[in-house]
Amino acid sequence: MKGVAGATGSCYLTGMTNHAGQRLFIGLPGRELDAVARGLLDTVQPAGVVLFARNIEDTRQLRTLTGQLHARRIRIAIDQE
């Protein structure tokens, strides 16, 4: 593992989290890209998100959500059961 000379522990861990996050697809907590979801995406910086039934209300809402995710250049997967 590489560390940054003079970096504090939290700075070092944040770099590790971002690197690991770029390999993950994560779930979002709700149906919109609110402050909590944006904070999660900014912190983890995932490769993409998986949308579940909890994230989908109707076509209009889904178009809005996926448009916001595409604007952030985030890959989208959907859980189908």
Buried (B, 14 or more C-beta within 10 A) or exposed (E): EEEEEEEEEEEBEEBEEBEEBEEEEBBBEEBBBEEEBBEBBEEBBBBBBBBEEEBBBEEEEBEBBBEBBEEEEBEEEEEEE
